[in-house]
């Protein structure tokens, strides 16, 4: 049986009978977990196992585990990871930062694989510009494209070595946006040559990665009417200008940057050239709307999905977890202390 071109969330920490029946019927390609789905390692492992059992195959399970503000698995059961900017700030040396970023990716992969999660929606390859909305902010590895590309690749390689597929995001670039696409539709008024030199550069440098995610942003230099997720011209730029041949996921369909019903959002995204759409809320009525706009995963999209999964390492690179964790934490201890002091100062101001 073939899968549908969708990735769904679920409502809570255990799978309900209604969810089991729905997933068995629509057979999504994969699932995505959020904080509401996470309680303990034992619980997450059972949930990922139950999700796979519902569809009858070893379906991918995704999560957003970047570190910093975007970390779905956290204390007390999992380590606290820093945001992207911390690697360079903690070391003040690009080479040391790359080593630290790779180690962070490898440790995150260890955490995720242990509970049945095998795709991480990271690294963020967006490059902020002065005055841009803080939705990217400290999630960015650096303030310029070359270092973002280097550190993003280091994180991606750490994840791959640990048996977890990375997802580069948000294509073709969210760093210049002056609005949060979760809340409204941003428009980036930059000329194509400026976008190519800045925003596109890290994505070009990591175009060999297995999976990418689109941005819900209008780039008038590419398409005046449609956000990249729903723009044939935008997807063409991702495929041809950025040179990305991997599996392309939409960002979440529920974000307010997109208009229309969830059925229409799914249809438009897939018609534009996304291979798969993501719906994250776990709301059953919403998932049924999405399912109405999603067909089977087939053709080039199915081939890219298979090729992405073929990149997964099933025997992770050897790792002394305790030594690696101690080394990672030792380098970042100073950064966390400085950050904690800064946060206290801000709170008192």
URCOR-V696878 format. One record per helix or strand of 2 or more residues. SS is the DSSP state (H for helix, E for strand). FROM is the first residue (numbers start at 1). LEN is the number of residues. Records with the same first field share a line. If there is no record, write none. Layout:
SS=FROM-LEN  FROM-LEN
//
This chain:
E=4-5  28-6  60-4  65-3  70-2  119-2  165-7  186-2  211-4  217-2  247-6  276-4
H=17-10  35-3  41-15  86-6  94-21  137-3  145-17  192-6  201-5  228-3  232-10  262-11  284-9  299-12  321-28
//
